[in-house]
Amino acid sequence: MSKKSNQDIRQLRAIGHKLKPVVTVAGNGLSDGVVMEVERALDQHELIKIKLAVGGKDAKTAVGEELCERTGAEVVQRIGNIILVLRRSAEPDPRLSNLLRPL
């Protein structure tokens, strides 16, 4: 993961504040289907929210770390059972990217 400045993190958190979770990880954990859906969402939107409805705090942290490891993304923010995840695209679609389009 790359080090981001406080200003970059603040800007990403401000963009993420308006977003709704696009993927929910529930009791079955990280199935291949869930990982594929996160991959698709990251390819299209670059910055997404994911809801983790699994166990306690330690379980949520472990699932979030494994998900980021498998997708090549990084956690920008973690609040309760919601994580904000970023993976920049080489050629983002300006109509879909949460980083490029105005909200």
N, C-alpha and C positions, 0 to 999 in steps of 0.2 A: 504494500500500500504506500502511496505517496503521501508526504506531509503536505497538508493544506494550511493556508494562512487562516487566521480567525475570520477575516473578511470573507474569504471564499466559503467557509463553513456557514457563516451567518447568512450569506446569500442563498446557499443551497437549502438551509433550514427554512428560510422565508418562502422559497418556491414550494417546498414540500409541505408547508403548513396548509396550503389550499388543496392539496391532493387528497384523494380517497384511496384506501387500500385496494390494490388491483388483484392481489393473490392472498389467500388465507391458507396457512399451514395449520391443520387440525390434528386430531388424535392419531392419525396414521403416520404422521411425521413426513419426512421428505421422500415421497415416492418419485419415480422418474417423471410422471406426469406433472407433478408440481414443479420440479426443476425445469422441465421443458417450458412450462407456462411462464416461469420467472425469466428464463432466457428470452422468450419471445417479447415479453413486456419490456425488458431491458434493451433489447435491440431497437424497439420502436420508440420508447419514451426516455431512455437513459436514466431518469431519476424516478423511482417508484416507491410507494409505501407497501409494506407487507405486514399482514396481521398474523401474529404467532399465537394460536390458541392451543398451546401445548404446555402441560405441567407448570412447574414453578419457575422462578427467576433463572436458576441454573440451567434448566432444560431449554428455556427460551434463548439464553445466551449461546448454548451449544448448538441449537438448531440454526440460529442466525449466523454463527461462525461457519458452520458446515455449508450452509447455503451460499454464503459469499465465496467460500473456497471452491465450491463446485461450479460457480458461475463466473468467477473472476471479478466480482464486484466488491465494493467496500461499503461498510456501514457509515453513514453520515451522522445519524442520530438514532437513539434508542430511548423510547418513552413507554413505559408499561409493556403492553403486548404489541406495540407497533414499532417497526424499524423502517427507517428511510435509507434506501440503498441506491448507490450510484455506480454506473459503469458507462463511461463515455464511448460513443460509437465513432468509428472512423468517418462514416458518411451519414450523419443524422438527417432524418426527414424533417424539414422545418414545420410541416403541418402536424406532426405527432410528438416531436421532442418537447419534453417539459422544460428543457433548458433554453430552447430557442423561441418557442411560441409564447405570445403574451397570454396570461391567464385571466 
